[in-house]
Each structure stands twice: as structure tokens, then as C-alpha cells.
Amino acid sequence: MKKLLLGFVLVNLLAACAIRTPFDSPAAPKQESSAAAPAPEPVKTDAVTAPAEVNANTIDKPATPEVTANADAAPKAEAAATTDAAPKAETPAPTEAAPQAPAAVVDPLNDPASALSKRSIHFPFDVDAVQETDKATIKAHGAYLASHPERKIRVEGNTDERGSSEYNLALGQRRANNTKKALVLAGAKANQIEAISFGEEKPLAAGHDETAWAQNRRTDINYK
């Protein structure tokens, strides 16, 4: 124990006297105090001339594979899902206009506003000539027959009740014949027209006065 104490004391003394012993590590040279000598200025290094260690410190390190993997691991399906979530309204295909049904052709014979709607020609008492007031009706039927050669008519002559039956039959026939001639002059063909007489046998009005007789003195145009 005494030897250990003595050895410890000797080591301390030697250290105080700066005597190196085999137990001591080489002492680092003492630096002069900062007050005695100014500190050297730091060396400026350029990014181009600096060694690789300096540039390596200043350049950001690339992200580690784990970070990159995490960044790329998230699929971009969310954005796609957002854009695809709302279905796009389909533009309606242009619809073709429905074909319009052709306008129904109305036969002028069935048109109440047509001149052909009038089918009777009237005469004064004991007269068989077609009157001027009925010329428009004659022309309308003549033109229609001319444009429809397949159509045929029958012209029926009538009289009032005055006179004998034989006279009235003859008078009715003359009225029918004159009506047929007027229709042929208006464009109809003779073979389209049949002319007959009923005399007083088919009165339109049943009275026995001039009003009724005026309605019975007539020729009727009947289409077959």
C-alpha cells in the first residue's frame, strides 16, 4: 500500500515538472491564448473548388429509398376517383325529326267550301236553258271531270208539278241535255255524262207554292 502511494506521488510530481514518463501520452502542444495571437480567418470555399466532402455537406442528401417509396407508394387513384366519381352527362344523340305525315288530300267534291259542293242547277218556269247564275257551278264540275277522266256523272232533269207528266218528262230531258252540253263545253267528255229525266216524279220540296216549285225546277249532278 505504501508503494502505491509513493508511486502515485511520483507520477504527480513528474507531471508537474513536465517530465514525460512511459505512462503518459504525448502531450498536445499548448496553443497560445487567443489574446496573444488573433484567430486565423476561416478559409472561404467555393462550391466549385471545394472538395467533395464540403459539397457533400452543402448539397441536400437525396431522399432515402424508404421515403421515396413511401411518397410513390400512395397510388394516384384518389384523384382519378375524384374526377371519375361524377359521371359525365352524356350528350344526347341528335334525334332525327319524325317524318311528317303527308297532308291528307281532301277531295274537292267533299269540301263544303268548294264550288263543287253545289250539285243542282235551277231553271225558271218552263225554261230549259242554263242560267247565268249557275255558269260558275257548271265550269267547276266541267273542269273537275276534265282532270278526272275516270269519273262519271249522271245529270237528272226535274220539273215542278204543273203540266202533264209527258210534258214534264220532255222538259226535264231538255234541261238535262242542256246541262250536259254546258259541262262538255267546260271541259268534260260526253262519255262521262249520262242525261236522264224524272219529270215531276222526284220533287225536292213537297209544297204546292212558288217556293216549293222553284226548288223542284232543277237538274241534279250525281257522281257515280
C-alpha positions as CSV (number, residue, x, y, z in Angstrom):
1,M,0.0,0.0,0.0
2,K,2.8,2.4,0.8
3,K,4.4,1.6,-2.6
4,L,1.3,2.5,-4.4
5,L,1.0,5.8,-2.6
6,L,4.7,6.6,-3.3
7,G,4.2,5.7,-7.0
8,F,1.1,8.0,-7.2
9,V,3.0,10.9,-5.6
10,L,6.0,10.4,-8.0
11,V,3.7,10.4,-11.0
12,N,2.1,13.6,-9.8
13,L,5.4,15.2,-9.3
14,L,6.7,14.2,-12.7
15,A,3.6,15.5,-14.3
16,A,4.0,18.8,-12.6
17,C,7.6,19.1,-13.8
18,A,6.5,18.1,-17.4
19,I,8.7,15.1,-17.2
20,R,7.4,12.6,-19.6
21,T,7.0,9.1,-18.3
22,P,6.2,6.0,-20.1
23,F,2.7,6.1,-18.6
24,D,1.9,9.5,-20.1
25,S,0.6,10.0,-23.7
26,P,2.4,12.6,-25.7
27,A,1.1,15.9,-24.5
28,A,-0.6,18.1,-27.1
29,P,1.4,21.3,-27.6
30,K,-0.2,24.1,-25.8
31,Q,-1.9,26.6,-28.0
32,E,-1.2,30.2,-27.5
33,S,-4.0,32.1,-25.9
34,S,-6.5,33.8,-28.2
35,A,-5.5,37.1,-26.6
36,A,-1.8,36.8,-27.6
37,A,-2.5,35.8,-31.3
38,P,-5.5,36.5,-33.4
39,A,-7.5,33.6,-34.6
40,P,-6.9,32.6,-38.2
41,E,-9.6,33.7,-40.7
42,P,-11.9,31.0,-41.9
43,V,-11.0,29.8,-45.4
44,K,-13.7,30.6,-47.9
45,T,-14.5,27.7,-50.1
46,D,-16.4,27.9,-53.4
47,A,-18.9,25.3,-54.3
48,V,-16.9,24.6,-57.4
49,T,-13.4,24.4,-55.9
50,A,-14.4,22.8,-52.6
51,P,-13.6,19.2,-52.2
52,A,-16.2,16.5,-52.4
53,E,-16.7,16.4,-48.6
54,V,-17.6,20.1,-48.5
55,N,-20.0,19.9,-51.4
56,A,-21.5,16.8,-49.9
57,N,-22.3,18.7,-46.7
58,T,-23.9,21.6,-48.5
59,I,-25.9,19.5,-51.1
60,D,-29.1,18.1,-49.8
61,K,-29.0,14.4,-49.5
62,P,-31.5,12.6,-51.7
63,A,-34.4,11.1,-50.0
64,T,-33.7,7.6,-48.8
65,P,-35.4,4.8,-50.8
66,E,-37.8,4.3,-47.9
67,V,-39.0,8.0,-48.1
68,T,-39.3,7.8,-51.9
69,A,-41.0,4.5,-51.7
70,N,-43.5,6.0,-49.3
71,A,-44.1,9.0,-51.5
72,D,-44.6,6.9,-54.6
73,A,-46.4,4.1,-52.7
74,A,-49.6,6.1,-52.5
75,P,-51.5,5.4,-55.7
76,K,-52.9,8.3,-57.6
77,A,-56.3,6.6,-57.8
78,E,-57.8,9.1,-55.4
79,A,-57.5,12.0,-57.9
80,A,-58.8,9.7,-60.6
81,A,-61.6,8.6,-58.5
82,T,-62.5,12.2,-57.8
83,T,-62.6,13.1,-61.4
84,D,-64.4,9.9,-62.4
85,A,-66.7,9.8,-59.5
86,A,-69.2,12.3,-61.0
87,P,-70.4,10.6,-64.2
88,K,-70.2,12.8,-67.2
89,A,-73.6,13.7,-68.6
90,E,-73.8,12.1,-72.0
91,T,-74.6,14.4,-74.8
92,P,-78.0,13.2,-76.1
93,A,-77.7,11.9,-79.5
94,P,-79.4,14.1,-82.1
95,T,-82.8,12.8,-82.6
96,E,-84.0,12.6,-86.1
97,A,-87.0,14.7,-86.8
98,A,-90.1,12.5,-87.1
99,P,-91.2,12.3,-90.7
100,Q,-94.2,14.4,-91.1
101,A,-97.2,12.6,-92.3
102,P,-98.3,13.8,-95.7
103,A,-101.2,16.1,-95.5
104,A,-104.4,14.3,-96.3
105,V,-105.6,15.2,-99.7
106,V,-109.2,16.3,-99.5
107,D,-111.4,15.6,-102.5
108,P,-112.9,18.9,-103.6
109,L,-116.2,17.1,-104.0
110,N,-116.2,16.6,-100.2
111,D,-115.1,20.2,-99.5
112,P,-118.1,22.3,-98.5
113,A,-116.2,25.4,-99.3
114,S,-115.6,24.3,-102.9
115,A,-117.8,25.3,-105.8
116,L,-118.2,21.5,-106.5
117,S,-120.3,21.3,-103.3
118,K,-123.2,22.7,-105.3
119,R,-124.8,19.9,-107.3
120,S,-128.1,21.4,-108.6
121,I,-128.8,23.8,-111.5
122,H,-132.1,25.7,-111.2
123,F,-134.4,26.9,-114.0
124,P,-137.2,29.4,-114.3
125,F,-140.8,28.2,-115.1
126,D,-141.0,26.3,-118.4
127,V,-137.3,27.2,-119.3
128,D,-134.6,24.6,-120.2
129,A,-131.6,26.8,-120.8
130,V,-128.9,27.0,-118.2
131,Q,-129.0,30.4,-116.4
132,E,-126.1,32.8,-115.9
133,T,-126.2,32.4,-112.2
134,D,-125.3,28.7,-112.5
135,K,-122.4,29.1,-115.0
136,A,-119.8,29.1,-112.3
137,T,-121.1,25.7,-111.0
138,I,-121.1,24.3,-114.5
139,K,-117.5,25.4,-115.1
140,A,-116.3,23.9,-111.8
141,H,-117.8,20.5,-112.5
142,G,-116.6,20.5,-116.1
143,A,-113.0,21.3,-115.0
144,Y,-113.1,18.6,-112.4
145,L,-114.3,16.0,-114.9
146,A,-111.6,17.0,-117.3
147,S,-108.9,16.5,-114.7
148,H,-110.5,13.2,-113.6
149,P,-111.4,11.3,-116.7
150,E,-112.2,8.2,-114.7
151,R,-115.1,9.9,-113.0
152,K,-118.6,9.7,-114.4
153,I,-121.8,11.6,-113.5
154,R,-125.5,11.3,-114.2
155,V,-127.4,14.5,-114.8
156,E,-131.1,14.2,-113.7
157,G,-133.7,16.6,-115.1
158,N,-136.7,17.6,-112.9
159,T,-139.8,19.9,-113.1
160,D,-142.4,21.1,-110.8
161,E,-145.9,19.5,-110.6
162,R,-147.6,21.9,-113.1
163,G,-148.1,20.5,-116.5
164,S,-148.8,17.0,-117.8
165,S,-146.5,14.1,-116.9
166,E,-145.4,13.7,-120.6
167,Y,-144.7,17.4,-121.0
168,N,-142.7,17.4,-117.7
169,L,-140.7,14.3,-118.7
170,A,-139.7,16.0,-122.0
171,L,-139.0,19.3,-120.3
172,G,-136.8,17.5,-117.7
173,Q,-134.9,15.8,-120.5
174,R,-134.2,19.0,-122.3
175,R,-132.9,20.5,-119.1
176,A,-130.6,17.5,-118.5
177,N,-129.3,17.6,-122.1
178,N,-128.6,21.4,-121.9
179,T,-126.7,20.8,-118.7
180,K,-124.6,18.1,-120.3
181,K,-123.7,20.3,-123.2
182,A,-122.6,23.1,-120.9
183,L,-120.4,20.6,-119.0
184,V,-118.8,19.4,-122.2
185,L,-118.1,23.0,-123.1
186,A,-116.5,23.4,-119.7
187,G,-114.0,20.5,-120.4
188,A,-115.8,17.3,-119.6
189,K,-116.1,14.4,-122.0
190,A,-119.5,13.4,-123.4
191,N,-118.9,9.8,-122.4
192,Q,-118.5,10.9,-118.8
193,I,-122.1,12.2,-118.6
194,E,-125.4,10.4,-118.7
195,A,-128.5,12.7,-119.0
196,I,-132.0,11.4,-117.9
197,S,-135.3,13.0,-116.9
198,F,-137.6,12.3,-113.9
199,G,-140.1,15.0,-114.8
200,E,-142.2,15.8,-111.8
201,E,-141.7,12.4,-110.1
202,K,-138.8,13.4,-107.8
203,P,-139.7,16.7,-106.2
204,L,-137.2,18.2,-103.7
205,A,-139.9,20.2,-101.9
206,A,-143.3,18.9,-101.1
207,G,-145.2,22.2,-101.1
208,H,-147.6,23.5,-103.7
209,D,-146.5,27.1,-104.0
210,E,-143.8,29.0,-105.9
211,T,-141.2,28.5,-103.2
212,A,-141.5,24.7,-103.4
213,W,-141.9,24.8,-107.3
214,A,-138.7,26.9,-107.6
215,Q,-136.7,24.2,-105.8
216,N,-138.2,21.4,-108.0
217,R,-137.3,23.0,-111.3
218,R,-133.7,21.8,-111.5
219,T,-131.1,19.3,-112.8
220,D,-129.1,17.3,-110.2
221,I,-125.4,16.3,-110.8
222,N,-124.8,12.9,-109.2
223,Y,-121.3,11.4,-109.2
224,K,-121.1,7.6,-109.7
